[in-house]
Amino acid sequence: MSPNELSPPEPTEIESRVLLNWIFKLMIRDLDEYLRARAAPISSLQYGILRVLRHGTQSLGELGKRMLLSPATLVPAVDALVKQDYVSRERDPNDRRRVQLSLTESGNALVRQLACQPLEDSYHKAWQTLSLEQREQLLSLLRHIITEMSESPDEIRARLAEIVKMHLRQSAE
């Protein structure tokens, strides 16, 4: 096999992909249950959008980059949030081609209301069963994988630090 050819995935790689996907789906399930239990009129994707916009105005492209989602995926969710008066769209006065998204007062109130409760989900409970050493090992491995997958490891590290700080600030509020 030449150096440019990729070897087929090992069973452990396939299993790791399945497990990571499964963890992600379980976390989304828990968030959906959390929102349903509080009679929130939004989906987990919409909740994520509101949480990002809580920290400032974003274009659809910026929002997509921050959430690692395509604008095409975000448009229906943003449209619904605008229709519900949780998000507003305004033309950028400095660039008329750019549309800025921002939280309305009711959107900000909804995020505050939903963020007041600590998210005691299955991931949190599972995390609590890990020793400090296991937590550090897991974090180290996940950081390594995400930086190796990225074309810009420094940007990933900076974005990760920014996202963690944002979540810590929201938890403290």
Secondary structure, 3 states (H helix, E strand, C coil): CCCCCCCCCCHHHHHHHHHHHHHHHHHHHHHHHHHHHCCCCCCHHHHHHHHHHCCCCEEHHHHHHHHCCCHHHHHHHHHHHHHCCCEEEEEECCEEEEEEEEECHHHHHHHHHHHCCCCCCHHHHHHHCCCHHHHHHHHHHHHHHHHHHCCCHHHHHHHHHHHHHHHHHHHHC
